[in-house]
């Protein structure tokens, strides 16, 4: 199963790691939503694509393609854009 590293801001208050089945990035997030609810998927995807201010990496390579192949030992990392200021 692929491993998703979920940042605290998109999780339940603390950073977490979860294992999920799926052959593509989209399938992994669909399967995660089926088991844990749609919150993470809705935070990462919109209209079939990855949101503009979310960076997703599969095995260290950034991707914007929901059809990116995911292997059983893949590591998926989600990094939301940081913002702030005055």
C-alpha positions, 0 to 999 in steps of 0.5 A: 500500500502507498503511504500518504503523509498528511500535514497537520493543517489538512488532518485532524490536528496533528501530522499523520501517516496512513497507508492506502491502496490505489494504482493512481494518485486519484485512486489513492485519494478516492480510497482514502475518502471511502475509509476516512471521509472526503475531507482530505480529498476535497482539500487536495482536489477540485474539478478532477485536478490538484488545487493550485495551492497544493503541492503533491509529491509521489516518491519525491517528484512533484506531480499535478496529474491525478493519473500519476502511477502509484506503486505499493511502496510509494510515498505520497507527500502533500504540502499546502502553500504557506501564506501570511503577512500583515 
